Amino acid sequence: MRRAERRLAHWLAVLLRDVAARAGGPDAAEVAGPASQRRKAELARAYLPDRDTVLLAARNGAASLLWSALSHAVGVDQLDAAVRTELRNARDREAALSLNSSAAAQRLVEGLLRTGIRVIALKGLAMRSTLYRPLNLTRAPGDIDVMVERKHLPLARDVLVQQGYVALGRYPLAHYDDHHHMEPYLRPDSPSIVVDVHWTPVYPTNPFHIVLEQWWEAAVPLEEAPPGLLRLSDLDVALHHALQLDHADAYLGKGRALFDLAAWILHRRVELPRLLERARSNGAAAVLPRVTTVIDRTFGTRMARAVGERAAPAGLQGYAWRRVVAAALWLPTSPTRVPAWYVQYCARVLGRSTNAVAALRAVLRPVMANPRLGGRGFTR
């Protein structure tokens, strides 16, 4: 990892240890990893964020988290004045966007519930009220993700249109026939608000054996939400994040998502052996060891040990794992966008290779052979 990545990962790890301390429980310290007071002070001095770290945090949607970690550990006054101002501005932007997104999400959910259909809040929409608010943290908003039954997708589309949303129009409609959500919608007057209405947690072409009825039956009411809005069970929230990271997104640009999953497990005191059993029942036994290994290598936690099984993709270790971690934190800084086919290609390579050098060469081959990728680069 580069210096900015190491520093951001360090402060997110500091925040994770704080989450573990608040949650308590007999296994919290073991899962979160050790850190003596003397060692904390040494690391705090060595890892004080610079401007590159602040920019990286802002692009990862983690400026508010970085501010909170610094405030709790050493105080933001330790930062250079210019760096502190830039971080404060990034934190305030995230707070403003979060309020705007929350208001839009509430209107959308109320509109969906009025039609009489069942609605599950996914990802950040569920985590804001269940994880971030109890910890007095701010989560920078991403898309507004909800899940309805597939037969109710037309009703959900009607509600979006009535509320002034328009289809993003990035791909042909046929692209979403085998997708886990319908075409994204956004509001022209608030282009930062994008809505994804899911009908299944992950791509239907996934290699897992997900029984949707079991996920719906285990769903529980969402805290601090309109009556009738559901969220996934604690186990399924963690499993959903793990499946998304490991299969759909291959860890690329997912530093904040790794923090979300780790913090959820610690704050909700999710029992990792039970989560592993839940993963097995969904045909995803190998996913959790891989995801927790990446979390451990990013934040210094010990979750893979608690899972009881360590599984790297086809034996990749050391240098290659560091590259996976670096990709999770670095790719959001790229001025271009990585196409889905390349993400899937990288996932296949890392999943099948037994030689780290050969795997990295294979991952880089499409870019090195034709840096512009047909004259378009990584831009759609």
Secondary structure, DSSP 8 states (H G I E B T S, - for coil): --HHHHHHHHHHHHHHHHHHHHH--TTHHHHH----HHHHHHHHHHT---HHHHHHHHHTT-HHHHHHHHHHHT-GGGS-HHHHHHHHHHHHHHHHHHHHHHHHHHHHHHHHHHTT--EEE-HHHHHIIIIITTTT-------EEEE--GGGHHHHHHHHHHTT-EE--SS-GGGGTTSSB---EEETTEEEEEEEEESSSS-TTSSS---HHHHHHH-EE-TTS-TTEEE--HHHHHHHHHHIIIIISTTTT-HHHHHHHHHHHHHTT--HHHHHHHHHHTT-TTHHHHHHHHHHHHH---HHHHHT----GGG--THHHHHHHHHHHHGGG-SS---HHHHHHHHHHHHH-S-HHHHHHHHHHHHHH-TTTTTTTT--
